[in-house]
């Protein structure tokens, strides 16, 4: 059973305490906060399972991002690019699905600590070397967090 704080940092400690005090139940495992995806090999190969919410189907392997100007703050603003943004742009479920994908990829804690703002946009028709695959977001965050420490 996953105990989520719904991304609210002020509730993280409560989720963790609840996990610690959870009863020992046969064949149950309690976990505080949504954990990051450990294996991204399928994403890198493009054979990851799609996320589906009502009439939207997206694969993490097909999304790319670029950070806004990074000013040394721990949290980044970013643009996430989708191939079908123009089709889905008016769908109220799109931001929710992107949020679920990011939370699954980074984990609840890292997302809350590192992501400030996400804007969505249409993937450029021309290949853009500046864009980073979304599945590499944690590597990017690790790099900028290490730079700000040293």
N, C-alpha and C positions, 0 to 999 in steps of 0.2 A: 504494500500500500504506500503510495506516494503522498507525502504531506507537503503541500505547496503553500507558499506565502503569497502566491499570485504576483510575484515580482516585487513586492513591497519590502524593501530592505529593513524597515523598522520592525517587520514581523519575522525576519529570518531566525532570530534567537528563539522565538516562541515555537517555530516549526522544529528546530533542533532539539529543544527541551522536550517537546511532545514525543519526538522519536525516542529520546533517551528513556522516557517514562512509559513507553508503550508496553503492553503486556506481552509475554512470550506466548505466542499462539502457534500451534502445530501448522507447519507448512506456510506460514506467513512471514514476510519480511517487510519491515517498516523502513522507509527511507525519507529523510528530511530533504526537502527541496528537489526540484527536477534536476537530475544529473546530466552532465554533457555526454554527448554521443562519443563513445570511445573509438569506434572503428569507422573510418571514412573511406576505406578502400573501395567499397561499392560506389560511392559518390565520385571518387577520382576516376573510376572506370566507366562512369555514366550508366551503371546498372542499378542505381539505388531505387528503392520503392517510392512511388509518388505519394505526395500528400494530397488528400482529396477532402474538400469541404464544399458541400452542396454541388454547385456547378463549376467549381474551379479545381483543376488538377495541375500541380506543380512538382517538379523534382528539384531538390537542392543542387544537384549537379548542373542544372541548366541556368542557375542564377549567378550573377556576378555583382560585385560592389566596388565602390570607390569611396574613400573617406573624404569628407569636406576638409577644408584647411585644418590641420591639426595644430593646436596652439599649446601643446604641453599639458592640457587637461587630461585627466585620466579617462573621462568619457568622450566617446567620439560621436560625431554626427556622420551619417553615411547615406549614400544613395544605393539602393538595391535595384538592379536592372533585370527585367523579365522580357522574354521573347514576346509574350502575348499581353503586355501591359495595356496596349490600346484596346484590346478586347475586354479585359477585366477591370479597367480603370474605374468604372462607375459601380463596380460590385462592392457592396459594403462589407463583404466577407474577406476581401483581399488583405486588408491590414491585419486582421485576426490570423489568417493563415500564415502570413509572413512572420508574425510574432511567434506563433507556435513553432515554425521551422527554426527560427533563430534560437528560441529557448531550448529546443531539442538539440541543436548543434552545440551551443555554448554552455548550456545549463542555466538554471535560474539565477544563481549567484553571480556568475560572470556576466550574464546579460545585464543584470541590474547595475553592476559595478562599472561596466565598460561601455554600454550603449546608451546614448542620450536621445538621439533623434534618428528616425529612419524615414527617408523619402523614397518613393517608388517611381521608376521611370522605365520607358521603353528601351530595350537593348538596342544599341546602335547597329545599323546594318553593316557597316564596315568594322572589321576586327579592330579592337582598341587594346593595345598592349598595356594601357594604364589600369584596365579593369582587372580585378582579382576575383577568382572563383570564391563563392560564398563559403564553401567547405574549408577554405584556407583562412577564414576570419579569425579563428582562435590563434593561429600562428602570427597573424598580423598584430593582434592585440598583445600577445606575449612580447613581440618585438618592441612595440611602443612603450609597454609597461617597463620593460628592461631598460630602455633608453632613458626613461624618466627617473629611474632609480640611480643611474650611474652617470 
